[in-house]
């Protein structure tokens, strides 16, 4: 059964007594370890993509917790301001087990068509028990071939095959947000011809992706990474030498003619282009019937049948599932066969009845001059019986001796195995004890460094420590002191989220400051108020964010040192007589109001 979790900022969370960012709804059957992992990937960096308030990030990743694998679809969206008038976002996660994947549509189709995605949350926190998953069956009904979106964006539908081989990050600039998911769906649909022996819908879940890589994302979590220039993630990739490539540079590598035709023209009808001819053979003569088939995608199932005299198919011939049917040792008479082929789309076609007539072969009887062998005498029979008895007695003695030796050898081997098992168990216990001591010391060191980073408000250092901790969280979760680690990670994530929210408040206040003619026309009192709000927000952000903004040398930051003096020098008061006001209205760029 699928599961889901919704994460946002609210005055009341699912955890009693807590408010702010956290889980407001989740499936009642979801385990705590899975909930914690989903909360760790619930973040939204407004700098990761353009689009402002309505921008959406779609991410699909695989996560493992204590040996269990989960397929997670995450939809993250900005939702304006929360109950404290600070920037807010909502993260909605869908979780599937590997057993549920074969019955599901493509991941991009679920993002596009499923009606259950939450774009906001105004309800009370609750556990979800009446989840309606039937709507997932209605997703993914439309065909994705030919690749019309790739043809419109890159001028060649065959480039959709190139994405299947691409491992480099892709620059998302110039790609419309509504085109990203169709591009992914069309590429994944081509797996039907790239991997004809497997179900392409199941194979598509191997390709993880994100439509906007964020600074906090682990690059290795995604096979396909779309990233916008100007975002922190783009700068990080460029600094590491993995510069994103434009979508126009994505081309297929050594594609087959069938794959190119499938991408450009879509499915081709399934048909038998050459059927076997009727044959006449001699009894005992081997024969091979061959059929030629065409169609895109190529048929996944081929089955040969025996037929009755009226041409109706009786039963399938076991293990005959190829284009050839070998026939041997056919009896005299007329034999009838038909072959049936089908593809993954449900298309089926059947050949005509193929007749094979088998005639009797003439045989030469035995030599008439041969004579029957005479009967042995009684003395010879007695001698033969005695020799047979002696031979049987010797064989019995040898068998008894062999069984005794085998029993001794088995007993000796069992004793050796038991000793080895005991020694191995002791070695494993000692190893686990040493490993527990080491991880306990490591966990204490992690918690100490994390606390120091939070005390000093070092956001990047806290993120680095959490990333290091996540690489070993599988082993930590098996140890008895996991509660302290999990609590420290949860608190640190809340700290990082709060720091980025304060940064968002500052950037919003900074952008509220008017520029150019608007600044000249703004009332000085209102300008001072906006400057004070910006200065107040600036004082709340972390020191490293302050340094980052100072390095940008933004002119508007000059207001922080002394915004009152800046207002007095650069912004004239607007208390003027009616004539001056009229001049300003007609010629705002040249008219000057009277000074007090």
PLY file of the C-alpha trace (Angstrom):
ply
format ascii 1.0
element vertex 596
property float x
property float y
property float z
element edge 595
property int vertex1
property int vertex2
end_header
0.00 0.00 0.00
1.45 3.42 -0.92
2.21 5.91 1.85
2.44 9.71 1.97
3.75 12.53 4.18
3.06 16.29 4.06
5.62 18.75 5.50
5.11 22.52 5.90
5.10 25.35 8.48
2.02 25.43 10.70
0.95 26.62 14.13
0.29 23.01 15.14
2.21 19.95 13.99
1.58 16.25 14.24
4.06 16.12 17.13
2.17 17.54 20.17
3.42 20.88 21.48
5.45 21.78 18.40
4.95 24.46 15.75
6.86 25.82 12.77
8.23 23.53 10.09
7.33 19.88 10.50
5.00 17.06 9.54
1.31 17.96 9.49
-0.03 14.74 7.96
1.23 11.25 7.19
-0.02 7.72 6.63
-0.93 6.01 9.86
1.16 2.93 9.01
4.37 4.88 8.24
7.40 3.94 10.36
9.19 6.63 12.37
12.53 5.98 10.64
10.92 6.58 7.24
9.20 9.76 8.52
12.51 11.13 9.76
14.22 10.44 6.42
11.42 12.21 4.52
11.67 15.22 6.83
15.39 15.41 6.08
14.71 15.81 2.34
11.94 18.38 2.92
13.53 21.72 2.00
12.94 24.39 -0.63
15.58 26.83 -1.86
13.93 29.78 -3.61
17.20 30.42 -5.43
17.14 27.00 -7.11
14.71 28.01 -9.85
12.93 31.04 -11.29
9.19 31.45 -11.16
8.72 32.96 -7.74
5.74 31.92 -5.73
4.30 29.39 -8.15
7.55 27.51 -8.90
7.41 23.73 -8.30
10.21 21.17 -7.93
9.55 17.53 -8.83
12.09 15.03 -7.50
12.19 11.23 -7.61
14.80 9.35 -5.59
15.50 5.93 -4.06
16.16 5.68 -0.32
17.17 2.71 1.81
16.41 2.34 5.53
17.62 -0.72 7.45
17.82 -2.83 4.31
14.41 -1.78 2.96
14.22 0.17 -0.32
11.62 2.85 -1.01
10.71 4.77 -4.17
9.91 8.39 -3.18
8.20 11.02 -5.33
8.54 14.53 -3.81
6.65 17.62 -4.92
7.94 20.87 -3.36
6.26 24.25 -3.86
6.44 27.76 -2.44
3.18 28.71 -0.66
3.81 32.35 0.29
3.89 33.27 4.00
3.10 31.11 7.03
1.22 32.01 10.22
4.21 34.11 11.40
4.34 36.02 8.08
7.58 34.28 7.09
8.35 32.49 3.84
6.82 29.04 3.66
6.74 25.99 1.39
4.99 22.63 1.27
6.60 19.25 0.56
4.35 16.33 -0.36
6.01 12.88 -0.54
4.58 9.69 -2.06
6.31 6.45 -1.06
6.08 3.11 -2.91
7.62 -0.29 -2.18
9.44 -2.27 -4.92
6.54 -4.75 -5.05
4.12 -1.97 -6.05
6.21 -0.63 -8.96
5.07 -3.05 -11.75
1.45 -1.88 -11.41
2.29 1.85 -11.44
2.54 4.34 -14.34
5.68 6.33 -15.16
6.92 8.65 -12.35
6.56 11.87 -14.44
2.97 10.90 -15.25
2.14 10.63 -11.55
3.56 14.13 -11.01
1.50 15.51 -13.91
-1.82 13.70 -13.64
-2.42 12.50 -10.07
-5.11 14.67 -8.46
-4.05 14.06 -4.87
-1.06 16.43 -4.67
-1.38 18.99 -1.85
-0.64 22.59 -2.91
-1.35 24.05 0.58
-2.37 22.94 4.09
-5.02 24.67 6.21
-6.36 21.67 8.14
-5.52 20.33 11.57
-2.60 17.87 11.76
-3.74 14.27 11.48
-2.84 10.69 10.63
-4.18 9.64 7.22
-6.25 6.44 7.32
-8.82 6.85 4.52
-6.37 7.34 1.64
-7.88 6.92 -1.83
-5.27 5.32 -4.08
-7.68 4.19 -6.81
-7.07 7.43 -8.69
-3.49 6.26 -9.42
-4.91 3.64 -11.81
-6.29 6.41 -14.05
-2.84 7.97 -14.48
-0.65 7.41 -17.56
-3.33 6.44 -20.08
-2.01 8.69 -22.86
0.74 7.64 -25.27
4.14 9.34 -25.23
5.28 8.30 -28.71
6.17 9.82 -31.06
8.18 12.27 -28.93
6.39 15.48 -29.93
7.80 17.56 -27.04
11.40 16.65 -27.94
10.69 17.49 -31.57
9.28 20.90 -30.62
12.05 21.79 -28.13
15.12 20.29 -29.89
13.79 19.94 -33.49
14.36 16.14 -33.49
12.23 13.59 -31.65
15.13 11.08 -31.74
17.00 13.16 -29.15
14.68 11.62 -26.57
16.85 8.49 -26.89
19.92 10.54 -25.93
18.53 11.29 -22.47
18.55 7.56 -21.65
22.37 7.57 -22.05
23.00 11.00 -20.52
24.62 11.18 -17.08
25.74 14.82 -17.09
23.66 17.58 -15.42
21.42 19.44 -17.86
20.93 23.19 -18.00
17.23 23.98 -17.55
17.37 27.58 -18.79
15.07 28.10 -21.76
12.95 25.01 -21.01
9.41 25.78 -20.00
8.34 24.29 -16.69
5.34 22.60 -18.31
7.68 20.85 -20.81
10.09 19.24 -18.32
7.90 16.33 -17.22
6.67 15.50 -20.78
10.32 15.38 -21.91
11.06 12.81 -19.21
7.95 10.74 -19.98
8.75 10.57 -23.70
12.32 9.40 -23.04
11.18 6.74 -20.57
8.55 5.48 -23.03
11.35 4.63 -25.48
12.54 1.93 -23.07
9.81 -0.18 -24.68
12.04 -0.57 -27.74
15.40 -0.19 -25.97
14.65 -3.05 -23.54
12.09 -5.24 -25.34
12.58 -8.21 -22.99
11.42 -6.29 -19.90
8.41 -4.23 -18.89
9.38 -0.66 -19.80
7.13 0.83 -17.10
9.00 -1.09 -14.41
12.39 -0.31 -16.00
11.51 3.41 -15.98
11.66 3.48 -12.17
15.43 2.97 -12.34
15.87 6.54 -13.63
15.81 9.01 -10.72
15.54 12.73 -11.48
14.93 16.26 -10.21
13.56 19.13 -12.28
15.57 21.70 -10.25
18.72 20.67 -8.36
18.98 22.42 -4.98
22.09 23.29 -2.99
21.16 20.83 -0.23
20.59 17.92 -2.66
23.03 15.04 -2.90
24.02 14.94 -6.58
24.42 11.15 -6.49
20.72 10.74 -5.59
19.63 11.59 -9.14
20.37 10.11 -12.58
18.91 13.14 -14.37
19.60 16.58 -12.84
18.13 19.73 -14.34
19.73 22.87 -12.90
19.16 26.58 -13.49
22.08 28.95 -14.04
22.46 31.44 -11.25
21.46 28.92 -8.60
23.91 27.80 -5.86
23.75 24.23 -7.20
24.89 25.43 -10.66
27.88 27.22 -9.11
28.76 24.12 -7.08
28.69 21.89 -10.19
30.72 24.37 -12.21
33.34 24.61 -9.45
33.70 20.82 -9.40
34.20 20.67 -13.18
30.77 19.19 -13.98
29.41 22.06 -16.01
25.78 21.40 -17.06
25.17 20.80 -20.75
22.31 22.42 -22.70
19.40 20.22 -23.73
20.22 20.83 -27.39
23.53 18.95 -26.86
21.76 15.73 -25.82
21.87 13.24 -28.73
21.48 9.44 -28.98
24.54 7.18 -29.13
24.42 4.42 -31.78
20.63 4.10 -31.95
18.97 1.28 -33.89
16.71 1.98 -36.86
13.73 0.63 -34.94
14.42 2.94 -32.00
14.73 5.99 -34.26
11.53 5.10 -36.10
9.69 4.53 -32.81
10.81 7.94 -31.48
9.93 9.84 -34.64
6.84 7.98 -35.88
5.51 6.13 -32.86
4.30 2.50 -32.71
4.18 0.45 -35.90
1.47 -2.22 -36.34
2.38 -5.80 -35.50
2.17 -8.19 -38.45
3.59 -11.41 -39.86
5.41 -10.62 -43.10
6.42 -14.21 -43.99
4.69 -17.42 -42.96
6.02 -20.98 -43.25
4.98 -22.97 -46.33
3.19 -26.32 -46.28
5.69 -29.21 -46.36
5.84 -32.92 -47.25
8.53 -35.00 -45.53
9.42 -38.65 -44.86
8.82 -40.22 -41.47
11.77 -39.49 -39.18
13.02 -36.55 -41.25
13.66 -33.38 -39.16
12.01 -30.06 -40.11
12.19 -26.42 -38.96
9.31 -23.97 -39.48
10.29 -20.29 -39.51
8.19 -17.12 -39.31
9.22 -13.49 -39.92
7.60 -10.68 -37.91
7.81 -6.90 -37.94
6.40 -4.16 -35.72
7.55 -1.48 -33.29
7.80 -2.31 -30.47
8.89 -5.85 -31.31
6.60 -8.63 -29.98
7.37 -9.83 -26.49
5.49 -13.15 -26.74
5.69 -15.82 -29.49
3.84 -19.13 -29.10
3.42 -22.11 -31.44
0.24 -24.23 -31.29
-0.92 -27.61 -32.59
-4.19 -27.40 -34.52
-7.15 -29.61 -35.21
-8.30 -30.55 -38.70
-10.62 -27.53 -38.78
-7.73 -25.15 -37.98
-8.69 -24.43 -34.35
-5.73 -24.20 -31.96
-5.62 -27.06 -29.47
-2.86 -26.39 -27.00
0.47 -24.50 -26.91
3.60 -26.48 -27.68
5.81 -26.34 -24.52
9.02 -24.29 -24.69
8.42 -23.18 -28.29
8.53 -19.37 -27.94
10.82 -18.24 -30.76
10.44 -17.51 -34.47
11.53 -21.10 -35.24
9.72 -24.37 -34.51
11.97 -27.49 -34.73
10.08 -30.73 -35.48
11.54 -34.23 -35.05
10.18 -37.80 -35.06
6.82 -36.88 -36.53
4.49 -39.83 -37.06
2.84 -40.66 -40.35
-0.12 -38.44 -41.20
-0.99 -34.75 -41.54
0.11 -32.32 -38.78
-1.17 -28.74 -38.49
0.44 -25.77 -36.70
-0.17 -22.05 -36.11
1.96 -19.35 -34.47
0.64 -16.41 -32.41
2.61 -13.23 -31.60
1.78 -10.36 -29.22
3.48 -7.19 -27.97
3.33 -5.26 -24.68
0.52 -3.02 -25.96
-1.90 -5.95 -26.20
-1.78 -6.28 -30.00
-2.03 -9.91 -31.18
-1.80 -11.56 -34.60
-1.97 -15.22 -35.65
-0.63 -17.01 -38.73
-2.64 -19.25 -41.08
-2.69 -23.03 -40.62
0.59 -24.65 -41.71
0.24 -28.28 -42.90
3.05 -30.83 -42.62
2.37 -34.19 -44.37
4.51 -37.12 -43.17
4.79 -40.24 -45.40
5.88 -43.73 -44.33
9.48 -44.74 -45.05
10.14 -48.23 -46.56
12.19 -50.58 -44.35
14.25 -53.75 -45.03
13.45 -56.71 -42.70
16.00 -58.98 -41.00
18.45 -61.49 -42.71
16.55 -64.69 -43.74
19.69 -66.75 -43.45
20.17 -66.07 -39.76
19.54 -68.87 -37.31
18.11 -68.76 -33.75
20.53 -69.08 -30.88
20.41 -72.54 -29.16
19.32 -72.94 -25.52
22.17 -73.38 -22.91
22.52 -76.64 -21.05
21.60 -77.06 -17.31
25.27 -77.26 -16.13
26.05 -73.99 -17.77
23.06 -72.40 -16.05
24.18 -73.62 -12.61
27.69 -72.28 -13.14
26.37 -68.88 -14.22
24.07 -68.66 -11.18
26.94 -69.44 -8.80
29.17 -66.77 -10.30
26.35 -64.23 -10.08
25.80 -65.02 -6.36
29.52 -64.59 -5.58
29.55 -61.30 -7.43
26.49 -60.04 -5.55
28.04 -60.97 -2.18
31.25 -59.11 -2.95
29.27 -56.07 -4.11
27.27 -56.10 -0.85
30.47 -56.16 1.25
31.93 -53.26 -0.72
28.74 -51.22 -0.28
28.74 -51.83 3.50
32.37 -50.77 3.82
31.71 -47.63 1.73
28.74 -46.68 3.91
30.80 -47.03 7.11
33.57 -44.81 5.73
31.03 -42.24 4.54
29.36 -42.16 8.00
32.70 -41.58 9.72
33.62 -38.83 7.26
30.23 -37.15 7.73
30.57 -37.22 11.52
34.08 -35.74 11.32
32.93 -32.97 8.95
29.96 -32.14 11.22
32.27 -31.72 14.21
34.58 -29.44 12.25
31.61 -27.34 11.05
30.28 -26.94 14.60
33.68 -25.75 15.84
33.94 -23.28 12.94
30.45 -21.93 13.66
31.31 -21.35 17.32
34.57 -19.57 16.45
32.87 -17.47 13.80
30.08 -16.47 16.22
32.64 -15.38 18.80
34.51 -13.34 16.17
31.28 -11.65 15.07
30.36 -10.78 18.68
33.80 -9.26 19.29
33.59 -7.31 16.03
30.12 -5.98 16.86
31.27 -4.96 20.33
34.25 -3.05 18.94
32.04 -1.53 16.23
29.51 -0.42 18.86
32.22 1.30 20.92
33.58 3.02 17.84
30.16 4.23 16.67
29.30 5.43 20.17
32.40 7.59 20.22
31.74 8.77 16.68
28.14 9.64 17.50
29.22 11.67 20.53
31.70 13.54 18.34
29.00 14.16 15.68
26.57 15.51 18.26
29.24 17.76 19.81
30.29 19.24 16.44
26.67 19.71 15.47
25.92 21.56 18.70
28.96 23.81 18.26
27.93 24.63 14.69
24.42 25.56 15.83
25.76 27.67 18.70
28.03 29.59 16.31
25.28 29.76 13.66
27.50 28.12 11.05
24.91 26.87 8.56
27.28 25.37 5.96
29.25 23.54 8.63
26.03 22.08 10.05
24.99 20.92 6.57
28.38 19.28 6.03
28.17 17.42 9.35
24.64 16.20 8.56
25.78 15.01 5.12
28.61 13.05 6.74
26.18 11.63 9.25
23.69 10.60 6.55
26.32 8.38 4.90
26.45 6.24 8.04
22.87 6.62 9.27
22.10 3.01 8.27
24.54 1.61 10.83
23.68 4.24 13.43
19.98 3.35 13.23
20.79 -0.24 14.30
22.52 0.80 17.54
20.85 1.38 20.93
21.88 5.07 21.07
20.15 5.97 17.80
17.62 8.23 19.61
20.24 10.83 20.46
21.59 10.88 16.89
18.12 11.18 15.36
17.17 13.97 17.77
20.36 15.90 17.02
19.84 15.59 13.26
16.20 16.67 13.58
17.16 19.74 15.65
19.93 20.64 13.20
17.56 20.39 10.24
15.13 22.69 12.04
18.03 25.11 12.70
19.10 25.10 9.03
15.53 25.58 7.85
15.07 28.51 10.24
18.31 30.16 9.06
17.23 29.91 5.43
13.85 31.32 6.35
15.52 34.31 8.01
17.61 34.72 4.85
14.42 34.70 2.82
12.88 37.37 5.06
15.94 39.56 4.54
15.93 39.17 0.75
12.21 40.01 0.66
12.79 43.14 2.78
15.75 44.08 0.60
13.68 43.82 -2.57
11.01 46.05 -0.99
13.43 49.00 -1.15
12.49 51.13 -4.20
15.00 51.95 -6.93
15.31 54.72 -9.53
12.30 57.06 -10.00
10.23 55.05 -7.58
12.71 55.83 -4.84
12.52 59.56 -5.54
8.74 59.50 -5.36
8.54 57.44 -2.15
7.65 59.24 1.04
10.65 59.52 3.36
8.72 58.14 6.32
7.73 55.07 4.34
11.26 54.76 3.01
12.68 54.87 6.52
10.21 52.24 7.62
11.26 49.89 4.78
14.93 50.59 5.50
14.40 49.79 9.16
12.64 46.54 8.25
15.49 45.59 5.98
18.10 46.42 8.63
16.20 44.43 11.25
16.01 41.39 8.94
19.71 41.74 8.10
20.72 41.62 11.75
18.89 38.29 12.19
20.63 36.32 9.42
23.71 34.20 10.05
27.18 35.83 9.83
28.17 33.76 6.79
25.09 34.98 4.90
26.00 38.56 5.85
29.49 38.05 4.41
28.00 36.52 1.25
25.78 39.57 0.70
28.64 42.00 1.45
30.75 40.24 -1.17
28.01 40.94 -3.72
28.48 44.71 -3.09
24.78 45.41 -3.50
24.17 49.18 -3.47
21.10 48.74 -1.37
23.23 47.38 1.48
24.57 50.91 2.05
21.34 51.54 3.93
22.36 49.10 6.65
25.18 51.28 7.99
23.01 54.34 8.44
19.70 54.27 6.60
18.46 57.48 8.30
21.43 59.47 6.99
20.95 57.93 3.53
17.34 59.01 3.50
18.27 62.56 4.54
20.94 62.88 1.82
19.40 61.03 -1.13
15.62 61.21 -0.71
13.96 64.67 -0.77
10.87 65.09 1.39
7.61 65.31 -0.49
5.95 68.00 1.59
5.46 70.55 -1.19
2.83 72.95 -2.28
0.20 72.01 -4.82
2.11 73.50 -7.76
5.24 71.47 -7.05
3.14 68.31 -6.68
1.56 68.98 -10.08
5.00 69.38 -11.69
6.17 66.15 -10.16
3.14 64.37 -11.49
3.68 65.67 -15.04
7.50 65.49 -15.14
8.67 63.09 -12.40
12.23 62.90 -13.74
12.95 66.66 -13.83
10.66 68.40 -11.35
12.09 69.07 -7.88
9.86 69.62 -4.85
10.47 72.53 -2.55
12.61 71.76 0.45
11.44 72.46 3.98
0 1
1 2
2 3
3 4
4 5
5 6
6 7
7 8
8 9
9 10
10 11
11 12
12 13
13 14
14 15
15 16
16 17
17 18
18 19
19 20
20 21
21 22
22 23
23 24
24 25
25 26
26 27
27 28
28 29
29 30
30 31
31 32
32 33
33 34
34 35
35 36
36 37
37 38
38 39
39 40
40 41
41 42
42 43
43 44
44 45
45 46
46 47
47 48
48 49
49 50
50 51
51 52
52 53
53 54
54 55
55 56
56 57
57 58
58 59
59 60
60 61
61 62
62 63
63 64
64 65
65 66
66 67
67 68
68 69
69 70
70 71
71 72
72 73
73 74
74 75
75 76
76 77
77 78
78 79
79 80
80 81
81 82
82 83
83 84
84 85
85 86
86 87
87 88
88 89
89 90
90 91
91 92
92 93
93 94
94 95
95 96
96 97
97 98
98 99
99 100
100 101
101 102
102 103
103 104
104 105
105 106
106 107
107 108
108 109
109 110
110 111
111 112
112 113
113 114
114 115
115 116
116 117
117 118
118 119
119 120
120 121
121 122
122 123
123 124
124 125
125 126
126 127
127 128
128 129
129 130
130 131
131 132
132 133
133 134
134 135
135 136
136 137
137 138
138 139
139 140
140 141
141 142
142 143
143 144
144 145
145 146
146 147
147 148
148 149
149 150
150 151
151 152
152 153
153 154
154 155
155 156
156 157
157 158
158 159
159 160
160 161
161 162
162 163
163 164
164 165
165 166
166 167
167 168
168 169
169 170
170 171
171 172
172 173
173 174
174 175
175 176
176 177
177 178
178 179
179 180
180 181
181 182
182 183
183 184
184 185
185 186
186 187
187 188
188 189
189 190
190 191
191 192
192 193
193 194
194 195
195 196
196 197
197 198
198 199
199 200
200 201
201 202
202 203
203 204
204 205
205 206
206 207
207 208
208 209
209 210
210 211
211 212
212 213
213 214
214 215
215 216
216 217
217 218
218 219
219 220
220 221
221 222
222 223
223 224
224 225
225 226
226 227
227 228
228 229
229 230
230 231
231 232
232 233
233 234
234 235
235 236
236 237
237 238
238 239
239 240
240 241
241 242
242 243
243 244
244 245
245 246
246 247
247 248
248 249
249 250
250 251
251 252
252 253
253 254
254 255
255 256
256 257
257 258
258 259
259 260
260 261
261 262
262 263
263 264
264 265
265 266
266 267
267 268
268 269
269 270
270 271
271 272
272 273
273 274
274 275
275 276
276 277
277 278
278 279
279 280
280 281
281 282
282 283
283 284
284 285
285 286
286 287
287 288
288 289
289 290
290 291
291 292
292 293
293 294
294 295
295 296
296 297
297 298
298 299
299 300
300 301
301 302
302 303
303 304
304 305
305 306
306 307
307 308
308 309
309 310
310 311
311 312
312 313
313 314
314 315
315 316
316 317
317 318
318 319
319 320
320 321
321 322
322 323
323 324
324 325
325 326
326 327
327 328
328 329
329 330
330 331
331 332
332 333
333 334
334 335
335 336
336 337
337 338
338 339
339 340
340 341
341 342
342 343
343 344
344 345
345 346
346 347
347 348
348 349
349 350
350 351
351 352
352 353
353 354
354 355
355 356
356 357
357 358
358 359
359 360
360 361
361 362
362 363
363 364
364 365
365 366
366 367
367 368
368 369
369 370
370 371
371 372
372 373
373 374
374 375
375 376
376 377
377 378
378 379
379 380
380 381
381 382
382 383
383 384
384 385
385 386
386 387
387 388
388 389
389 390
390 391
391 392
392 393
393 394
394 395
395 396
396 397
397 398
398 399
399 400
400 401
401 402
402 403
403 404
404 405
405 406
406 407
407 408
408 409
409 410
410 411
411 412
412 413
413 414
414 415
415 416
416 417
417 418
418 419
419 420
420 421
421 422
422 423
423 424
424 425
425 426
426 427
427 428
428 429
429 430
430 431
431 432
432 433
433 434
434 435
435 436
436 437
437 438
438 439
439 440
440 441
441 442
442 443
443 444
444 445
445 446
446 447
447 448
448 449
449 450
450 451
451 452
452 453
453 454
454 455
455 456
456 457
457 458
458 459
459 460
460 461
461 462
462 463
463 464
464 465
465 466
466 467
467 468
468 469
469 470
470 471
471 472
472 473
473 474
474 475
475 476
476 477
477 478
478 479
479 480
480 481
481 482
482 483
483 484
484 485
485 486
486 487
487 488
488 489
489 490
490 491
491 492
492 493
493 494
494 495
495 496
496 497
497 498
498 499
499 500
500 501
501 502
502 503
503 504
504 505
505 506
506 507
507 508
508 509
509 510
510 511
511 512
512 513
513 514
514 515
515 516
516 517
517 518
518 519
519 520
520 521
521 522
522 523
523 524
524 525
525 526
526 527
527 528
528 529
529 530
530 531
531 532
532 533
533 534
534 535
535 536
536 537
537 538
538 539
539 540
540 541
541 542
542 543
543 544
544 545
545 546
546 547
547 548
548 549
549 550
550 551
551 552
552 553
553 554
554 555
555 556
556 557
557 558
558 559
559 560
560 561
561 562
562 563
563 564
564 565
565 566
566 567
567 568
568 569
569 570
570 571
571 572
572 573
573 574
574 575
575 576
576 577
577 578
578 579
579 580
580 581
581 582
582 583
583 584
584 585
585 586
586 587
587 588
588 589
589 590
590 591
591 592
592 593
593 594
594 595
